[in-house]
Amino acid sequence: MNILLTGCSRGVGLEICRVLLEQGHTIYGVARSCPQEFKDLQAQYPERLHYKSVDLSDSEHVKDNIFRDFCSNRVQIDGFVNNAAVAYDDIITNVNIDRLKAMYDVNVFAPIMMTKNVLRNMLLHHTKGSIVHISSISVHTGYKGLAMYASSKGALEAFSKDTAREWGSLGIRSNVVVPGFMPTAMSSTLSEEQRAKIYARTSLKKATSIRSVAETVAFLLSDKADSITGQNIHVDNGTI
Ligand SMILES: NC(=O)c1ccc[n+]([C@@H]2O[C@H](COP(=O)([O-])OP(=O)(O)OC[C@H]3O[C@@H](n4cnc5c(N)ncnc54)[C@H](OP(=O)(O)O)[C@@H]3O)[C@@H](O)[C@H]2O)c1
């Protein structure tokens, strides 16, 4: 399968990339940077790992930046994983409109414009494709300081549900993976005390495994999940 993946350079995206490459798929990955760990993966899979440096903040130009030359209609897109995101954390009384819009560009507007182009590609090739968005447990449980970030992920969950409804008759599926807290760059500013509090809210009392999230994404992309659409799959150690 050909999979378009955002945020492939590190964290969860890098692990999704690794799992999909191990399964024999071809990746069209976008992110702004290309760290050593990603370069190592490129060296291991030179034929099947394609990369383009793209800043998704430029949500108005995703067609030009991604679909014109890099992942054009010559490529049959079988799956799209919308993983890249930024977190704008602050209390609501401090919210700044420019920072809010900047986060929405990456977390919501670019993914919607990418989905538009991915669907058009799937229609052109008559592909029964699979779309997977990465959300966050903060949508469902609430955490102080994450209201703006959670609102952007809530928007994605609604968008995915309606994508599933709109295109299901053509066999195109759309689902969301909802991870709990994982030890990545995104959560690196949390103190030990904050982490302990978060883990205490999970049934398994620990951080969510990045590998488990990546394996769930791979499952949803595969035919094994061909009766699953419009769903939110929680991979969160049983957070309450
Ligand atoms: N970490 C957690 O605890 C947690 C919990 C729940 C959900 N999530 C979600 O899981 C997903 C992955 O997060 P993560 O923890 O792996 O975060 P991360 O380590 O910060 O990685 C974020 C990825 O997104 C890319 N990215 C960010 N801004 C971008 C931009 N403007 N243009 C292009 N790419 C951009 C980054 O690449 P470059 O910097 O190279 O551009 C990177 O590859 C996100 O959707 C996040 O919201 C994370």
The ligand as a MOL file (V3000), in Angstrom:
LIG
                    3D

  0  0  0     0  0            999 V3000
M  V30 BEGIN CTAB
M  V30 COUNTS 48 52 0 0 0
M  V30 BEGIN ATOM
M  V30 1 N 2.6880 12.9000 23.1430 0
M  V30 2 C 1.5100 12.7190 23.7000 0
M  V30 3 O 1.4210 12.5440 24.9100 0
M  V30 4 C 0.2590 12.6820 22.8550 0
M  V30 5 C -0.9370 12.2820 23.4500 0
M  V30 6 C -2.0900 12.2090 22.6960 0
M  V30 7 C -2.0640 12.4930 21.3570 0
M  V30 8 N -0.8860 12.8840 20.7780 0 CHG=1
M  V30 9 C -0.9040 13.1600 19.3410 0
M  V30 10 O -0.0310 12.2380 18.6970 0
M  V30 11 C 0.4580 12.8160 17.4840 0
M  V30 12 C 1.9770 12.7270 17.4450 0
M  V30 13 O 2.4880 13.4900 18.5070 0
M  V30 14 P 3.9470 13.2580 19.1040 0
M  V30 15 O 3.7830 13.0850 20.5540 0
M  V30 16 O 4.6730 12.2660 18.2960 0 CHG=-1
M  V30 17 O 4.5340 14.7340 18.8830 0
M  V30 18 P 5.9870 15.2340 18.4470 0
M  V30 19 O 7.0330 14.3140 18.9540 0
M  V30 20 O 6.0110 16.6700 18.8320 0
M  V30 21 O 5.9470 15.0840 16.8410 0
M  V30 22 C 5.1070 15.9080 16.0880 0
M  V30 23 C 5.3160 15.6330 14.6150 0
M  V30 24 O 4.5510 16.5850 13.8770 0
M  V30 25 C 5.4020 17.2830 12.9690 0
M  V30 26 N 4.9960 18.6670 12.8380 0
M  V30 27 C 4.7310 19.5630 13.8230 0
M  V30 28 N 4.4720 20.7680 13.3010 0
M  V30 29 C 4.5430 20.6340 11.9470 0
M  V30 30 C 4.3800 21.5290 10.8500 0
M  V30 31 N 4.0980 22.8340 11.0370 0
M  V30 32 N 4.5410 21.0490 9.5990 0
M  V30 33 C 4.8630 19.7540 9.3810 0
M  V30 34 N 5.0230 18.8610 10.3860 0
M  V30 35 C 4.8730 19.2960 11.6480 0
M  V30 36 C 6.7910 17.1830 13.6090 0
M  V30 37 O 7.7890 17.2570 12.6130 0
M  V30 38 P 8.7990 18.4990 12.4170 0
M  V30 39 O 9.0260 19.1530 13.7370 0
M  V30 40 O 9.9900 17.8610 11.8120 0
M  V30 41 O 8.0650 19.3850 11.4680 0
M  V30 42 C 6.7660 15.7830 14.2000 0
M  V30 43 O 7.1040 14.8330 13.2270 0
M  V30 44 C -0.0650 14.2550 17.4660 0
M  V30 45 O -1.2310 14.3130 16.6810 0
M  V30 46 C -0.4110 14.5150 18.9260 0
M  V30 47 O -1.3820 15.5200 19.0560 0
M  V30 48 C 0.2730 12.9690 21.4830 0
M  V30 END ATOM
M  V30 BEGIN BOND
M  V30 1 1 1 2
M  V30 2 2 2 3
M  V30 3 1 2 4
M  V30 4 1 4 5
M  V30 5 2 4 48
M  V30 6 2 5 6
M  V30 7 1 6 7
M  V30 8 2 7 8
M  V30 9 1 8 9
M  V30 10 1 8 48
M  V30 11 1 9 10
M  V30 12 1 9 46
M  V30 13 1 10 11
M  V30 14 1 11 12
M  V30 15 1 11 44
M  V30 16 1 12 13
M  V30 17 1 13 14
M  V30 18 2 14 15
M  V30 19 1 14 16
M  V30 20 1 14 17
M  V30 21 1 17 18
M  V30 22 2 18 19
M  V30 23 1 18 20
M  V30 24 1 18 21
M  V30 25 1 21 22
M  V30 26 1 22 23
M  V30 27 1 23 24
M  V30 28 1 23 42
M  V30 29 1 24 25
M  V30 30 1 25 26
M  V30 31 1 25 36
M  V30 32 1 26 27
M  V30 33 1 26 35
M  V30 34 2 27 28
M  V30 35 1 28 29
M  V30 36 1 29 30
M  V30 37 2 29 35
M  V30 38 1 30 31
M  V30 39 2 30 32
M  V30 40 1 32 33
M  V30 41 2 33 34
M  V30 42 1 34 35
M  V30 43 1 36 37
M  V30 44 1 36 42
M  V30 45 1 37 38
M  V30 46 2 38 39
M  V30 47 1 38 40
M  V30 48 1 38 41
M  V30 49 1 42 43
M  V30 50 1 44 45
M  V30 51 1 44 46
M  V30 52 1 46 47
M  V30 END BOND
M  V30 END CTAB
M  END
